[in-house]
Amino acid sequence: IVTRRKRASVPVSAALLGAVEQWARQNGMSAVQGPMGFTDLDREGLLIEGFAELGTFSTLYNHPYYPRHVETLGYRKDADWVEFEVKTPKEIPEKALRIGELVLKRGNLRLVGGGKRERVGYAQKIFELINEAYADLYGVVELTPAQVDMYVRQFFGFLNPDYTQVVVDAEDKVVAFGLAIPSLSRALQKARGRLLPLGFVHLLRALRSSRHIDFLLVAVRPDYQARGLPAILMTEITRNAIRNGVVSAETNPELETNTQVQAIWKLYEHRQHKRRRCYLKTLS
């Protein structure tokens, strides 16, 4: 819904969504759902809480009247994503260290060492894992080879070895990974959304020295889920964040039903500060 803020009105939104609903009926569809992207890695979910919070470059922003309008027009909650701000501790919680050491030893697993080159070498395997690990999540459609190539370029172009952790088994197969990057939010504000003429300078500075990081992707192979692997990824990223003077991390959206990941944040000082919603309306 794109309207002038001062003149935003339900009739305008009704006309826009009404056209969408009419098109859906004409094409044999029984419901309208959204906002969603073409894949689960695209921006999705209407912001319904946290309008005054700092956004991330990988999420949508909308004004508070958006959810009011769509709910007035008969759209109801289909799924929610929540976001957390997690404070960087002075040291890694002892419980997290114990869990990590035990899980790696029992599973005969190891963390990939080295720098950017070594981690980029696992890029294709990582996105194969995403297709497998995310298969049963809400709204997920399997990535095609062309999409995988595009996302490898998109995400791994920002890769920082300190915040990219990969766990492999004895056969060097990827069983889990976590990807975070230095926050670009303030840099994008300073650049006013433009790379030229000097906007790129702000981005480069943020990639080198931002005191905040954004989590982008976390995935665990289905047969290794519920074994504490997300805690290992978080521990290693946090260890490097402490060394680099990072003060906080933004989780980005995660389904409110994803209790396994949210259990990790309980080990750290955190707050749930944003919520996003996907709406659904059944057409008569």
ChimeraX attribute file (.defattr): number of C-alpha atoms within 10 A of each C-alpha:
attribute: neighborCount
match mode: 1-to-1
recipient: residues
	/A:1	13
	/A:2	10
	/A:3	11
	/A:4	8
	/A:5	9
	/A:6	6
	/A:7	8
	/A:8	15
	/A:9	14
	/A:10	16
	/A:11	12
	/A:12	15
	/A:13	19
	/A:14	17
	/A:15	11
	/A:16	14
	/A:17	16
	/A:18	14
	/A:19	11
	/A:20	13
	/A:21	21
	/A:22	12
	/A:23	12
	/A:24	15
	/A:25	14
	/A:26	9
	/A:27	9
	/A:28	8
	/A:29	13
	/A:30	12
	/A:31	13
	/A:32	17
	/A:33	14
	/A:34	18
	/A:35	15
	/A:36	17
	/A:37	13
	/A:38	12
	/A:39	14
	/A:40	16
	/A:41	15
	/A:42	12
	/A:43	17
	/A:44	22
	/A:45	22
	/A:46	24
	/A:47	23
	/A:48	19
	/A:49	17
	/A:50	16
	/A:51	15
	/A:52	9
	/A:53	9
	/A:54	13
	/A:55	18
	/A:56	19
	/A:57	15
	/A:58	16
	/A:59	15
	/A:60	15
	/A:61	17
	/A:62	13
	/A:63	13
	/A:64	14
	/A:65	13
	/A:66	18
	/A:67	20
	/A:68	13
	/A:69	19
	/A:70	19
	/A:71	14
	/A:72	12
	/A:73	16
	/A:74	12
	/A:75	19
	/A:76	17
	/A:77	13
	/A:78	13
	/A:79	17
	/A:80	20
	/A:81	20
	/A:82	21
	/A:83	21
	/A:84	19
	/A:85	18
	/A:86	21
	/A:87	18
	/A:88	20
	/A:89	17
	/A:90	12
	/A:91	10
	/A:92	17
	/A:93	12
	/A:94	9
	/A:95	10
	/A:96	17
	/A:97	14
	/A:98	11
	/A:99	16
	/A:100	20
	/A:101	11
	/A:102	14
	/A:103	17
	/A:104	19
	/A:105	10
	/A:106	9
	/A:107	13
	/A:108	12
	/A:109	18
	/A:110	17
	/A:111	17
	/A:112	17
	/A:113	12
	/A:114	9
	/A:115	13
	/A:116	14
	/A:117	10
	/A:118	12
	/A:119	19
	/A:120	17
	/A:121	10
	/A:122	17
	/A:123	20
	/A:124	15
	/A:125	13
	/A:126	25
	/A:127	20
	/A:128	17
	/A:129	21
	/A:130	21
	/A:131	18
	/A:132	15
	/A:133	20
	/A:134	19
	/A:135	15
	/A:136	10
	/A:137	11
	/A:138	12
	/A:139	16
	/A:140	15
	/A:141	15
	/A:142	15
	/A:143	19
	/A:144	11
	/A:145	12
	/A:146	8
	/A:147	13
	/A:148	19
	/A:149	14
	/A:150	11
	/A:151	17
	/A:152	15
	/A:153	13
	/A:154	11
	/A:155	15
	/A:156	16
	/A:157	10
	/A:158	13
	/A:159	21
	/A:160	18
	/A:161	20
	/A:162	19
	/A:163	23
	/A:164	24
	/A:165	23
	/A:166	24
	/A:167	21
	/A:168	19
	/A:169	15
	/A:170	10
	/A:171	8
	/A:172	12
	/A:173	15
	/A:174	25
	/A:175	23
	/A:176	26
	/A:177	26
	/A:178	23
	/A:179	24
	/A:180	25
	/A:181	23
	/A:182	24
	/A:183	24
	/A:184	22
	/A:185	21
	/A:186	18
	/A:187	20
	/A:188	19
	/A:189	12
	/A:190	14
	/A:191	18
	/A:192	11
	/A:193	12
	/A:194	12
	/A:195	13
	/A:196	10
	/A:197	8
	/A:198	11
	/A:199	17
	/A:200	16
	/A:201	14
	/A:202	17
	/A:203	22
	/A:204	13
	/A:205	13
	/A:206	21
	/A:207	18
	/A:208	10
	/A:209	14
	/A:210	21
	/A:211	17
	/A:212	23
	/A:213	25
	/A:214	22
	/A:215	22
	/A:216	16
	/A:217	16
	/A:218	21
	/A:219	24
	/A:220	24
	/A:221	18
	/A:222	14
	/A:223	9
	/A:224	13
	/A:225	15
	/A:226	11
	/A:227	17
	/A:228	19
	/A:229	24
	/A:230	21
	/A:231	22
	/A:232	27
	/A:233	24
	/A:234	24
	/A:235	20
	/A:236	19
	/A:237	21
	/A:238	23
	/A:239	18
	/A:240	14
	/A:241	22
	/A:242	17
	/A:243	11
	/A:244	14
	/A:245	14
	/A:246	19
	/A:247	16
	/A:248	21
	/A:249	23
	/A:250	22
	/A:251	21
	/A:252	21
	/A:253	21
	/A:254	18
	/A:255	18
	/A:256	15
	/A:257	12
	/A:258	12
	/A:259	10
	/A:260	14
	/A:261	19
	/A:262	17
	/A:263	12
	/A:264	16
	/A:265	19
	/A:266	11
	/A:267	16
	/A:268	15
	/A:269	12
	/A:270	16
	/A:271	13
	/A:272	14
	/A:273	16
	/A:274	21
	/A:275	22
	/A:276	26
	/A:277	23
	/A:278	20
	/A:279	22
	/A:280	19
	/A:281	19
	/A:282	13
	/A:283	13
	/A:284	7
